[in-house]
Amino acid sequence: MRLYLFLACLFLNACAGLPPTIKDIPVVNISYSQASQNISSYKDASVRWGGVIIDVENEQDSSQVQVLLHPLDSYGRPQLNKSGEGRYVIKSTNFLDPVVYAKDKEITVVGILTGDVERTIGKRIVRLPLISATAIHLWPNNERDNYYYGRGGFGDYRFNPYFGYPGYPFYWQGYYGPYW
């Protein structure tokens, strides 16, 4: 019995957690308000922040991505149902294609706070925290839908023979349900 319990815990642990690109890098838990108020005291600290892409600027030797910060959930994904806390800029030595890193895509970055940078928002000039990226994870658009609705598995009523009309898939989201 203990073996089965151990295997179940091991299986559940393997399914949860951060994506491998941003998982193995140690970070310091620094909030946006702490960093934006006193960036000099947190300089060279490793952080994990996420949010929604606002803009991408490519320069000769680097790319800069402006992001609206959202708090992260336990999977490292930005929680869009919580309000944005402010803007920050990610600097990457790699070329980041503006089509791939498009506006309103979700992103999580692990990097080092290197200081701040000036940006013009409307007619106002503001100073935003600057993160030199160590690892960037861009979240797929449809992954959030698959997380909540699923495709098969233990609780999926579409593959349950005791729900609806077994053997007749049109009543199981065929013509009448959302298209995935």
Backbone as numpy.savetxt, mean C-alpha at the origin, in Angstrom:
# Nx Ny Nz CAx CAy CAz Cx Cy Cz
-2.93 -34.00 17.99 -3.75 -32.80 17.99 -2.89 -31.55 17.99
-1.80 -31.58 18.77 -0.92 -30.42 18.81 -0.28 -30.17 17.45
0.02 -31.25 16.75 0.62 -31.09 15.43 -0.34 -30.37 14.48
-1.62 -30.75 14.52 -2.61 -30.10 13.66 -2.77 -28.63 14.03
-2.77 -28.32 15.30 -2.88 -26.94 15.75 -1.66 -26.14 15.31
-0.49 -26.74 15.42 0.73 -26.08 14.98 0.70 -25.82 13.48
0.29 -26.81 12.69 0.22 -26.64 11.24 -0.82 -25.59 10.85
-1.94 -25.54 11.56 -2.96 -24.53 11.27 -2.42 -23.13 11.55
-1.72 -22.98 12.67 -1.12 -21.68 12.99 -0.06 -21.30 11.98
0.74 -22.26 11.56 1.77 -22.01 10.57 1.14 -21.61 9.23
0.08 -22.27 8.84 -0.61 -21.94 7.59 -1.21 -20.54 7.64
-1.86 -20.20 8.74 -2.45 -18.88 8.87 -1.40 -17.79 8.94
-0.28 -18.07 9.54 0.81 -17.10 9.61 1.41 -16.87 8.24
1.48 -17.89 7.42 2.05 -17.75 6.08 1.16 -16.93 5.17
-0.13 -16.88 5.45 -1.06 -16.15 4.60 -1.09 -14.66 4.93
-0.68 -14.29 6.11 -0.79 -12.90 6.54 0.57 -12.24 6.53
0.54 -10.90 6.56 1.77 -10.17 6.70 2.04 -9.26 5.54
3.20 -8.62 5.62 3.62 -7.64 4.63 4.12 -8.31 3.36
4.04 -7.60 2.24 4.65 -8.12 1.01 6.17 -8.26 1.19
6.79 -9.21 0.52 8.21 -9.46 0.74 9.11 -8.28 0.38
8.70 -7.42 -0.54 9.55 -6.29 -0.93 9.74 -5.29 0.19
8.75 -5.15 1.08 8.85 -4.17 2.16 8.88 -4.80 3.54
8.96 -6.11 3.60 8.84 -6.82 4.87 10.13 -6.85 5.68
11.24 -7.17 5.06 12.45 -7.51 5.79 13.34 -6.32 6.14
12.89 -5.12 5.94 13.69 -3.94 6.23 13.24 -3.36 7.57
14.15 -3.21 8.54 13.75 -2.66 9.84 13.40 -1.18 9.74
12.36 -0.79 10.45 11.90 0.60 10.41 11.66 1.12 11.82
11.63 2.45 11.93 11.30 3.13 13.17 9.89 3.69 13.02
9.09 3.56 14.06 7.71 4.03 14.00 7.67 5.53 14.26
7.68 6.30 13.19 7.63 7.76 13.26 6.37 8.21 12.55
5.57 9.03 13.23 4.35 9.53 12.60 4.68 10.70 11.68
3.74 11.00 10.81 3.93 12.10 9.87 4.04 13.43 10.59
3.23 13.63 11.62 3.27 14.90 12.33 4.61 15.10 13.03
5.19 14.05 13.60 6.50 14.16 14.22 7.56 14.53 13.18
7.52 13.87 12.04 8.53 14.11 11.01 8.39 15.49 10.38
7.17 15.93 10.13 7.00 17.22 9.46 7.28 18.40 10.38
7.08 18.25 11.68 7.33 19.35 12.60 8.81 19.52 12.90
9.55 18.42 12.98 10.97 18.50 13.33 11.74 17.46 12.53
11.95 17.74 11.25 12.59 16.77 10.37 14.05 16.54 10.73
14.70 17.54 11.28 16.14 17.41 11.58 16.41 16.37 12.68
15.49 16.20 13.61 15.72 15.22 14.67 15.46 13.79 14.21
14.74 13.60 13.11 14.45 12.26 12.59 15.21 11.97 11.30
16.17 12.81 10.96 16.94 12.60 9.74 17.71 11.28 9.82
17.77 10.57 8.73 18.43 9.26 8.58 17.70 8.14 9.32
16.44 8.34 9.68 15.64 7.27 10.28 14.94 6.49 9.17
14.83 5.19 9.34 14.16 4.33 8.38 12.67 4.26 8.71
11.82 4.53 7.73 10.37 4.56 7.94 9.66 3.70 6.90
8.42 3.33 7.21 7.52 2.65 6.27 6.24 3.45 6.23
6.02 4.13 5.12 4.82 4.95 4.93 4.13 4.52 3.65
2.86 4.86 3.56 2.10 4.53 2.36 1.07 5.60 2.09
0.42 5.46 0.96 -0.61 6.42 0.61 -1.03 6.29 -0.84
-1.49 7.41 -1.38 -2.00 7.48 -2.75 -1.12 8.43 -3.53
-0.71 8.03 -4.72 0.17 8.84 -5.55 -0.58 10.08 -6.05
0.08 11.22 -5.91 -0.47 12.49 -6.42 0.20 12.87 -7.73
1.52 12.75 -7.79 2.26 13.20 -8.96 3.60 12.49 -9.05
4.12 12.32 -10.27 5.44 11.74 -10.52 6.23 12.72 -11.37
7.45 13.02 -10.91 8.36 13.89 -11.67 9.64 13.13 -11.93
10.03 13.03 -13.19 11.28 12.35 -13.54 12.33 13.39 -13.88
13.49 13.25 -13.26 14.63 14.11 -13.53 15.69 13.28 -14.24
16.83 13.87 -14.50 17.89 13.18 -15.23 18.39 11.94 -14.50
18.59 12.04 -13.17 19.18 10.93 -12.44 18.27 10.32 -11.38
17.05 10.78 -11.25 16.15 10.24 -10.23 14.69 10.51 -10.60
13.81 9.88 -9.84 12.37 10.11 -9.97 11.85 10.52 -8.61
10.89 11.42 -8.60 10.27 11.85 -7.36 8.77 11.66 -7.45
8.22 11.01 -6.44 6.79 10.72 -6.39 6.20 11.47 -5.20
5.19 12.28 -5.45 4.51 12.98 -4.38 3.30 12.13 -3.96
3.18 11.90 -2.65 2.18 10.96 -2.13 1.38 11.61 -1.02
0.07 11.33 -0.99 -0.78 11.71 0.13 -0.77 10.56 1.12
-0.28 10.82 2.33 -0.07 9.78 3.33 -1.39 9.30 3.93
-1.56 7.99 4.00 -2.66 7.33 4.72 -2.03 6.34 5.68
-2.65 6.09 6.84 -2.10 5.08 7.75 -2.14 3.70 7.11
-1.20 2.83 7.51 -1.11 1.49 6.95 -1.84 0.48 7.81
-2.40 -0.55 7.16 -3.01 -1.64 7.92 -1.93 -2.68 8.24
-2.33 -3.81 8.79 -1.36 -4.83 9.19 -0.68 -5.50 8.00
-1.25 -5.37 6.81 -0.65 -5.91 5.59 0.27 -4.91 4.92
0.36 -3.68 5.45 1.20 -2.66 4.85 0.51 -1.87 3.77
-0.78 -2.08 3.61 -1.53 -1.38 2.57 -2.16 -0.12 3.15
-2.17 0.98 2.40 -2.80 2.21 2.90 -4.29 2.02 3.16
-4.75 2.57 4.27 -6.17 2.50 4.63 -6.85 3.75 4.08
-7.48 3.60 2.94 -8.09 4.75 2.27 -9.35 5.23 2.95
-9.91 4.41 3.83 -11.11 4.85 4.55 -10.76 5.80 5.70
-9.48 5.96 6.01 -9.04 6.93 7.01 -8.50 8.16 6.28
-8.62 9.31 6.91 -8.26 10.56 6.23 -6.75 10.64 6.01
-6.39 11.36 4.95 -4.99 11.59 4.63 -4.37 12.52 5.66
-3.11 12.26 6.00 -2.45 13.04 7.04 -1.61 14.17 6.49
-1.18 14.08 5.26 -0.34 15.10 4.66 0.43 14.52 3.49
1.24 15.35 2.87 1.99 14.92 1.69 3.45 14.67 2.05
4.06 13.79 1.30 5.49 13.58 1.38 5.99 13.20 -0.01
7.33 13.21 -0.18 7.93 12.94 -1.48 8.86 11.75 -1.35
8.75 10.83 -2.30 9.64 9.67 -2.40 10.65 9.97 -3.50
11.93 9.79 -3.19 12.98 9.95 -4.20 13.59 8.60 -4.48
13.61 8.21 -5.75 14.15 6.93 -6.17 15.20 7.15 -7.23
16.29 6.39 -7.16 17.33 6.50 -8.19 16.90 5.78 -9.47
15.90 4.92 -9.38 15.38 4.22 -10.56 14.39 5.11 -11.30
14.23 4.83 -12.58 13.21 5.52 -13.36 11.85 4.93 -13.02
10.93 5.78 -12.59 9.57 5.35 -12.27 8.64 5.91 -13.35
8.11 5.01 -14.15 7.27 5.39 -15.27 5.97 6.01 -14.77
5.62 7.22 -15.21 4.38 7.86 -14.76 3.11 7.11 -15.16
3.20 6.24 -16.15 2.03 5.46 -16.53 1.81 4.33 -15.52
2.89 3.71 -15.07 2.79 2.64 -14.08 2.49 3.23 -12.71
3.23 4.26 -12.33 3.02 4.95 -11.06 2.06 6.10 -11.29
0.85 5.77 -11.66 -0.15 6.75 -12.06 -0.83 7.38 -10.85
-1.47 8.49 -11.09 -2.19 9.20 -10.04 -3.29 8.30 -9.46
-3.50 8.39 -8.15 -4.51 7.66 -7.38 -4.19 6.18 -7.17
-3.00 5.71 -7.53 -2.61 4.33 -7.21 -2.07 4.28 -5.79
-2.27 3.15 -5.14 -1.80 2.96 -3.77 -0.35 2.49 -3.78
0.42 3.05 -2.84 1.85 2.76 -2.79 2.29 2.66 -1.34
3.26 1.78 -1.08 3.90 1.68 0.22 5.40 1.72 -0.03
6.10 2.53 0.77 7.53 2.71 0.59 8.24 2.48 1.92
9.42 1.89 1.82 10.34 1.81 2.95 11.58 2.57 2.52
12.00 3.50 3.37 13.15 4.31 3.01 13.66 5.11 4.17
14.59 6.00 3.88 15.25 6.80 4.90 14.82 8.25 4.74
14.43 8.86 5.87 14.10 10.29 5.87 15.39 11.07 5.67
15.50 11.75 4.55 16.74 12.46 4.25 16.63 13.96 4.43
15.46 14.44 4.77 15.27 15.88 4.94 13.90 16.28 4.44
13.82 17.48 3.88 12.56 17.93 3.31 12.84 18.64 1.99
11.79 18.87 1.25 11.89 19.47 -0.07 10.73 20.46 -0.24
10.97 21.53 -0.99 9.92 22.53 -1.23 9.07 22.12 -2.43
7.79 22.27 -2.30 6.84 22.03 -3.38 5.81 23.16 -3.37
5.31 23.49 -4.54 4.26 24.49 -4.67 2.93 23.77 -4.82
2.02 24.05 -3.90 0.68 23.48 -3.94 -0.27 24.66 -4.09
-0.88 24.75 -5.25 -1.68 25.94 -5.55 -0.74 27.12 -5.68
-0.91 28.13 -4.82 -0.02 29.29 -4.80 0.84 29.33 -3.56
0.82 28.26 -2.80 1.56 28.22 -1.55 2.77 27.30 -1.67
3.88 27.72 -1.10 5.09 26.90 -1.06 5.15 26.22 0.30
5.23 24.87 0.27 5.28 24.08 1.51 6.53 23.20 1.50
6.95 22.81 2.68 8.07 21.89 2.84 7.52 20.51 3.19
7.89 19.52 2.40 7.39 18.15 2.57 8.54 17.22 2.95
8.29 16.24 3.81 9.33 15.26 4.14 9.77 14.50 2.88
11.07 14.25 2.78 11.65 13.55 1.64 12.19 12.20 2.10
11.74 11.14 1.43 12.18 9.78 1.74 12.99 9.25 0.58
14.21 8.83 0.86 15.03 8.16 -0.14 14.64 6.69 -0.11
14.04 6.21 -1.20 13.41 4.89 -1.22 14.43 3.76 -1.19
14.20 2.81 -0.30 14.94 1.56 -0.26 14.15 0.48 -1.00
12.83 0.44 -0.76 11.94 -0.52 -1.43 10.58 0.14 -1.63
9.99 -0.10 -2.79 8.67 0.45 -3.12 7.76 -0.70 -3.51
6.55 -0.69 -2.96 5.54 -1.69 -3.34 4.33 -0.95 -3.88
4.01 -1.20 -5.13 2.84 -0.62 -5.78 1.72 -1.65 -5.72
0.59 -1.27 -5.15 -0.52 -2.21 -4.95 -1.37 -2.30 -6.20
-1.73 -3.52 -6.62 -2.62 -3.67 -7.78 -4.02 -3.13 -7.46
-4.70 -2.64 -8.47 -6.03 -2.06 -8.27 -7.05 -3.09 -7.83
-7.02 -4.29 -8.41 -8.06 -5.28 -8.13 -7.80 -6.10 -6.89
-6.66 -5.94 -6.23 -6.35 -6.78 -5.08 -7.28 -6.50 -3.91
-7.70 -5.26 -3.74 -8.61 -4.93 -2.64 -9.96 -5.62 -2.87
-10.43 -5.68 -4.11 -11.69 -6.37 -4.38 -11.57 -7.86 -4.09
-10.47 -8.47 -4.49 -10.30 -9.89 -4.24 -10.17 -10.17 -2.76
-9.63 -9.25 -1.99 -9.48 -9.45 -0.55 -10.85 -9.51 0.11
-11.77 -8.65 -0.26 -13.06 -8.60 0.40 -14.05 -9.62 -0.18
-14.00 -9.84 -1.47 -15.01 -10.69 -2.08 -14.53 -12.11 -2.36
-13.25 -12.28 -2.59 -12.70 -13.61 -2.78 -13.10 -14.24 -4.10
-12.39 -15.28 -4.46 -12.72 -16.07 -5.64 -12.56 -17.52 -5.24
-13.57 -18.11 -4.73 -13.49 -19.50 -4.30 -13.02 -19.60 -2.87
-12.90 -20.80 -2.38 -12.43 -20.99 -1.03 -13.56 -21.33 -0.09
-13.30 -21.23 1.20 -14.22 -21.76 2.20 -15.53 -20.99 2.30
-15.59 -19.72 2.19 -16.85 -19.03 2.41 -17.52 -18.56 1.15
-17.05 -18.98 0.00 -17.58 -18.44 -1.24 -18.85 -19.17 -1.63
-19.95 -18.45 -1.62 -21.25 -19.07 -1.87 -21.43 -19.51 -3.31
-20.62 -18.97 -4.24 -20.79 -19.34 -5.64 -20.39 -20.79 -5.89
-19.52 -21.34 -5.04 -19.09 -22.71 -5.22 -19.66 -23.64 -4.16
-20.64 -23.17 -3.44 -21.28 -23.96 -2.40 -22.52 -24.64 -3.00
-22.57 -25.97 -3.05 -23.69 -26.65 -3.69 -25.00 -26.52 -2.91
-24.95 -26.02 -1.66 -26.16 -25.90 -0.87 -26.76 -24.51 -0.95
-26.19 -23.65 -1.77 -26.72 -22.29 -1.89 -27.33 -22.13 -3.28
-28.47 -21.52 -3.33 -29.07 -21.19 -4.62 -29.46 -22.42 -5.41
-29.09 -22.44 -6.65 -29.46 -23.49 -7.57 -28.21 -24.22 -8.03
-27.86 -25.34 -7.38 -26.65 -26.05 -7.77 -26.74 -26.52 -9.22
-25.66 -26.38 -9.93 -25.62 -26.84 -11.31 -26.08 -25.80 -12.30
-26.54 -24.67 -11.82 -26.99 -23.63 -12.74 -26.22 -22.35 -12.43
-25.09 -22.12 -13.07 -24.18 -21.05 -12.65 -24.69 -19.64 -12.93
-25.76 -19.46 -13.71 -26.21 -18.10 -13.98 -26.76 -17.43 -12.73
-27.28 -18.22 -11.81 -27.75 -17.67 -10.55 -26.59 -17.44 -9.57
-25.43 -17.94 -9.91 -24.24 -17.76 -9.07 -23.37 -16.65 -9.64
-23.89 -15.50 -9.86 -23.17 -14.32 -10.33 -22.80 -14.41 -11.80
-23.43 -15.27 -12.57 -23.10 -15.40 -13.98 -23.50 -14.17 -14.75
-24.79 -14.02 -15.02 -25.27 -12.86 -15.75 -25.74 -11.75 -14.83
-26.09 -12.09 -13.60 -26.75 -11.13 -12.72 -25.82 -10.47 -11.72
-24.61 -10.96 -11.58 -23.69 -10.42 -10.58 -22.63 -9.53 -11.19
-21.75 -8.99 -10.36 -20.68 -8.13 -10.88 -19.68 -8.93 -11.71
-19.06 -8.28 -12.65 -18.07 -8.92 -13.50 -16.69 -8.79 -12.86
-15.98 -9.93 -12.72 -14.61 -9.90 -12.19 -13.66 -10.23 -13.30
